Amino acid sequence: MLELIHVSKSFRSADGAVVPAVDDISMTISEKEFVSIVGPSGCGKTTLLRMIAGLETSAGSHIVFNGHPVHGPDRERGMVFQNFALFPWMTVEENIGSGLRFAGKSDAETQDIVSRYLKLTGLEKFATAYPMTLSGGMKQRVAIARTLASDPQIILMDEPFGALDTQTRSQMQEFLADLWVKDSKTVIFVTHDIEEAIFLSDRVFLMSPRPGQIKQEFKIPFGPGRNHELKFSDEFFALKKEIMRMM
């Protein structure tokens, strides 16, 4: 579904120096797989995700999605950011449906799709609420619902729970794990939180310090239907310890 072939990216600093961000990254991600990317701050995780989204480019790098090179953003790759990015003047249901209207969906089609994702994300009672009245966790649910409503084949998530408190973050992890089972999307998830990555993923890629390279791949042995009791298991703790040691 998605293939990265020797992907590299450099930036030019204010004094003209070339600063490498990611270097020679290759990986393949299959349909309906949940993959997390972890690594130290500044290692290029977000840069790599933006390249997959088509928001960053680099000469000589090859990113292939469904057999076609990625040259820019499209509707098949949806992005969820840390800062929610909701329209404050729109209600919850209007925010979720905003991309559908831009895509030319009829009012009836839009309402059907919005209703589905309001139910799927537990936001039905808040359909007419405005973002300023919602908690951080609920705002992020709206952002995720809006991305899913456009029906991309792959969801790219950049530290989506990074701004949330510990309890809300834990709740959102369980929400996303359940949602992934129900909606069967491919997800690439960037996070600093190793525990979060293990809890959510099929595989975890650990990046090295800048310039970021894939240092190690970890296959996660836990199946669907995860809850937070999993985090207290010996197997979970051993895997977390192994990744932290490698980092």
Secondary structure, DSSP 8 states (H G I E B T S, - for coil): -EEEEEEEEEEE-TTS-EEEEEEEEEEEE-TT-EEEEE-STTSSHHHHHHHHHTSS--TT-EEEETTEE--S--TTEEEE-TT----TTS-HHHHHHHHHHHTT--HHHHHHHHHHHHHHTT-GGGTT--GGGS-HHHHHHHHHHHHHHT--SEEEEESTTTTS-HHHHHHHHHHHHHHHHHH--EEEEE-S-HHHHHHH-SEEEEE-SSSB-EEEEEE----SS--GGGGGSHHHHHHHHHHHHH-
